[in-house]
Amino acid sequence: MTHHVQLISRSTCGSCQRVARQIAPIVAEYGAELEIVELDLNDTPDLAAEFGDRVPVVLVDDEEIACWEIDDEDLIAALS
C-alpha cells in the first residue's frame, strides 16, 4: 500500500518550509506520496478553518500525526 502524506502549510511559514525539508527524504525512502497543501483563505477556506493556526500539520492517509513539530520516528512508524 502506498501511503499519502500531506503537509498543510502556508507560503509565509518558515517552520512549514523546514518541516517540508525534514520529511521529504523520509517520505521518499518509504515510497510514499508527498503533497504540500498551501492554506489560502480564499481557495481553501475549509482547510484554513480546520488547521489555520496549527501549521505545519502532517497527515498520513488523512490521519493527523503532528502539528508544529514532527518527530522522524513518528513519521516512520506511520509509514511502516
TAUR-V617570 format. One line per field, one symbol per residue. psi: psi as a letter, one per 30 degrees, with the letter a starting at -180 (. if undefined). Layout:
psi->???
This chain:
psi->kkljkkjklkfgjeeeeeeeeefeeeeeegglkkkjjkkkeeeieeeeeefdggkkkkkjhgkkfllelkkeeeeeeff.
